[in-house]
Amino acid sequence: MIDVLYFAWVRERIGCPRERVDTDAATVAELVEELKAREDRYAAAFADVSALRVALDQELSEFSAPLDGVREVAFFPPMTGG
């Protein structure tokens, strides 16, 4: 089981801030594909992953990163400074 967190418009499209996911995905990209297959709201949230960033256990990562040993995956849009 992995804790999956959603922030900003990702959370708004999916409708919840976090959930526990039972997955066999080996990478973040595989997890995204599993989530997209669940329901339309997930497909909408992950339609353009180039507009998203991902953190594994609170460290910025890549969608190709392995999930082995990861406890938390967070998805969020790029942050802008100001």
Phi, psi and omega per residue, in radians:
M1 nan 2.432 3.124
I2 -2.202 2.408 2.993
D3 -1.408 2.203 3.112
V4 -2.000 2.173 -3.125
L5 -1.943 2.486 3.140
Y6 -2.164 2.364 -3.110
F7 -2.177 2.697 3.046
A8 0.988 -2.318 -3.059
W9 -1.189 -0.362 3.067
V10 -1.127 -0.804 3.099
R11 -1.068 -0.741 -3.124
E12 -1.099 -0.719 -3.123
R13 -1.237 -0.669 -3.117
I14 -1.406 -0.598 3.074
G15 1.670 0.157 3.062
C16 -2.660 2.661 -3.102
P17 -1.434 -0.429 -3.107
R18 -2.837 2.771 3.056
E19 -2.775 2.785 3.034
R20 -1.667 2.279 -3.071
V21 -2.114 2.237 3.024
D22 -1.592 1.984 -3.021
T23 -2.362 2.654 3.003
D24 -1.864 0.108 -3.097
A25 -1.070 2.430 3.116
A26 -1.609 -0.420 -3.107
T27 -2.325 2.940 3.067
V28 -1.051 -0.746 -3.130
A29 -1.036 -0.696 3.101
E30 -1.169 -0.664 3.073
L31 -1.068 -0.765 3.121
V32 -1.042 -0.750 3.130
E33 -1.098 -0.703 3.089
E34 -1.084 -0.783 -3.132
L35 -1.126 -0.768 -3.135
K36 -1.041 -0.572 -3.113
A37 -1.323 -0.253 -3.107
R38 -1.125 -1.025 -3.016
E39 -2.717 2.874 3.135
D40 -1.045 -0.615 -3.099
R41 -1.130 -0.607 3.076
Y42 -1.248 -0.735 3.119
A43 -1.031 -0.695 3.121
A44 -1.174 -0.734 -3.099
A45 -1.165 -0.591 -3.074
F46 -1.881 0.334 -3.104
A47 -1.067 -0.621 -3.115
D48 -2.285 1.534 -3.085
V49 -1.185 -0.277 3.072
S50 -1.168 -0.289 3.103
A51 -1.621 0.161 -3.098
L52 -2.160 2.738 2.975
R53 -2.111 2.776 3.137
V54 -2.354 2.504 3.043
A55 -2.195 2.381 3.079
L56 -1.931 2.102 -3.083
D57 0.856 0.782 3.054
Q58 1.206 0.377 3.043
E59 -2.146 2.241 -3.136
L60 -0.942 2.367 -3.058
S61 -2.479 -2.963 -3.135
E62 -2.026 2.764 3.118
F63 -1.205 -0.312 3.098
S64 -1.488 -0.063 -3.069
A65 -1.178 2.505 3.107
P66 -1.265 2.649 3.137
L67 -1.731 -0.015 -3.108
D68 -0.984 2.090 3.111
G69 1.449 -0.071 -3.127
V70 -1.346 2.373 3.122
R71 -1.775 -0.481 -3.048
E72 -2.459 2.315 3.062
V73 -2.113 2.251 3.129
A74 -2.130 2.333 3.101
F75 -1.990 2.347 -3.112
F76 -2.756 2.735 3.069
P77 -1.293 2.818 3.100
P78 -1.014 2.476 3.119
M79 -1.565 2.488 3.082
T80 -1.988 2.513 3.105
G81 -1.542 3.010 -3.132
G82 -2.971 nan nan
